[in-house]
Amino acid sequence: MLHRKSVPLALVMVLLAVSLSGCMTGSMTAFPDREVNVSVETALDAQNAGMVGLMGGQVEMTEEQFSSFLTVLLQQNTGPANPIQSIKTWFEPDNKIYIRAELAEGVLLGGNTLDLVGTVGVQDNHVQVTIDEAAANGYSVSGAAVQPVNAWINYLLSDPNMGVAVNVETSEGMVMIGLGG
């Protein structure tokens, strides 16, 4: 189980990496041009799909289901001081993942989004994320500057309560996680 403050702490680390290390002005990889709507109803659908998938050994979710589930889970496990309003994800072939955290007003000066681009996979039977780029307020970082963020996110994902993953595969708009027993 994720600790209440783990996800916001990971995002704060991304913000710190963006603001303190080797920042470059410019844009990052373009995000897919698809609308991702986040809602409690879709989060409940995702939870039901996850439960059915767990029994069958494979969980499949759309971008909206995954984004809604992650956002509602975060909102329920943090408090009113949570700086994140929503998390939207896009999936592309070859395990490419795009993540946009929409932040509360005033968290960042000059903008309210934190963008991450990377890949998702499985290592040692745990889902692993490799962030290649992070951007906020027109500044982006990549390479060694995002390695501490990768380490922290993957530390959280390696929690035994997160289950045993066998494989992860993405396609346009979908993610499939194969689970082992």
HELIX and SHEET records of a PDB file:
HELIX    1   1 SER A    6  LEU A   20  1                                  15    
HELIX    2   2 VAL A   40  GLY A   56  1                                  17    
HELIX    3   3 GLU A   63  ASN A   77  1                                  15    
HELIX    4   4 GLY A  143  VAL A  146  5                                   4    
HELIX    5   5 GLN A  147  LEU A  157  1                                  11    
HELIX    6   6 PRO A  160  MET A  162  5                                   3    
SHEET    1   A 6 MET A  24  THR A  25  0                                        
SHEET    2   A 6 TYR A 139  SER A 142 -1                                        
SHEET    3   A 6 HIS A 126  ALA A 136 -1                                        
SHEET    4   A 6 THR A 113  GLN A 123 -1                                        
SHEET    5   A 6 LYS A  96  LEU A 103 -1                                        
SHEET    6   A 6 ILE A  84  GLU A  92 -1                                        
SHEET    1   B 3 GLN A  58  THR A  62  0                                        
SHEET    2   B 3 MET A 174  LEU A 179 -1                                        
SHEET    3   B 3 ALA A 165  SER A 171 -1                                        
END                                                                             
